[in-house]
Amino acid sequence: MKLLLVEDDPVECAQYVSYVTPLDDVRLIGVTNNAYSALELVRDNIPDVIILDIELHKGSGNGVTFLASLREKHPNLTPYTLVTTNNVSQITHHQVRELGADFVMLKTQEDYSAKVVIDYIRALRVTLHKIQKQKRERGELPEIPPEERAKRLRLRISAEVDKIGLSPKMRGRTYLVEAIMMKIDDQQNIIKTIAKKNEKTDASVERAMQNAINKAWSIMNTEDLENLYTARINPEKGVPTLSEFIWHYTNKLKTEY
């Protein structure tokens, strides 16, 4: 699930980022303390869930006007919205619900934490995905232009491989991103296409990609890799094969795009 966090407390923001980063079923597509920037993030990224603080004292705007603007400017975009707040006013709670908030969680409750919020959202994952799928089938979500989709997909894949230490300076990393994009789009003859595009041999492209994978596994902390790369690896080899690596990220990201 794609999450947008609208929160002005930097400590809380850091806690959310720390807890979400290793998870493979949720992803933060943006963190902002600005209600106006949040509207742009919703428009450009179409999150499944918004975690929204009502009072953005250290930022700009507030949660109430954000919800009103979202309803006015993007009526077809209705992500699940979980409001978090120190404000105990029932009038305010009623107003944000009227404007589309799905749940209000008080920060003053005894067990409140970023983990509690995220775990609550994860418990809704199956239902939220089903709702989003139904909206897409009914044509209620805006279509993303092909060039914009390709741009977002490339950034998304890059963010994933960056986590495991694939340096942008490595030619093999560039090939891997391209290969995963093509695999997500069910394209055939991936190696040959990449080789022809870059005026390389098939063997040199395969070698560069596998070397990039091997390099990441040689420099990254083993525990971090196990948390970030969750597919099974043949213990005799100790690193994913090229096909295993491409398939893992294709399978992980295909439903998003």
Order of alpha helices (4+ residues) and beta strands (2+ residues): beta-alpha-beta-alpha-beta-alpha-beta-alpha-beta-alpha-alpha-alpha-alpha-alpha-alpha-alpha-alpha
